[in-house]
Amino acid sequence: MSRWMRPGARLGLALLTLALLIFCFAYWWLSNLAHEIADSVMLLALSRHVINNRFWWRQLRAGRWTAERAVTTALTLLVALDVLVLLGTSLAISQSLLAALPRPALFTLREVHWFAAYWLIPLAALHLGLNAGRIGRLLRQVGMPATPWALRLGLCVLLALVALQGLASGGLLGLWPRLGFRYSLAMWDFNAAAWPFFLHWGAVIGLFSGIGLALASAIRRQARST
């Protein structure tokens, strides 16, 4: 087995990808070169994630379709489409790594890149929540013991609190209007504090991951009842 296919490496790669995605949003805290390097590493990590799950892609047309599989597949395809848009616009508007290449109308492409990046956050977090069962199986493969009922309840309460904070954090970060393809005047002051910026994005990811987890649980309950 390739070391990238091992459960620990697969989980680490997914967490690295998500962390780099959040890091890329700190554009005004980074130099443009640092932003492009982080973006390139994130896209490479995403490519490796796709390769790790190549069996899933090969089996896309096989087997029986359930409601959970249909929702998961639709969301995965939306994530893939968003990543392709992000990759294409990243190459087109590069100011550091590919600055020597001829570039088309940059303003429109920057807008597309901007909104695709903001949409990738909820899509990726929903994808994370919908696949919580698979993540749990990977955790058990790396030796994590079964979670006691009381601890699971505590984690659910914690996720609910994080989700509530995520609603407020999305407003502070200007996420909600940008998901509607509108501009926002919300700009983070990195001179005042930097780390809260990343914590707010973590709360937003917790919000959408919780929505994905709740959706997956509701679909499974409906399937069992029918």
Disulfide bonds with the S-S distance in Angstrom:
none
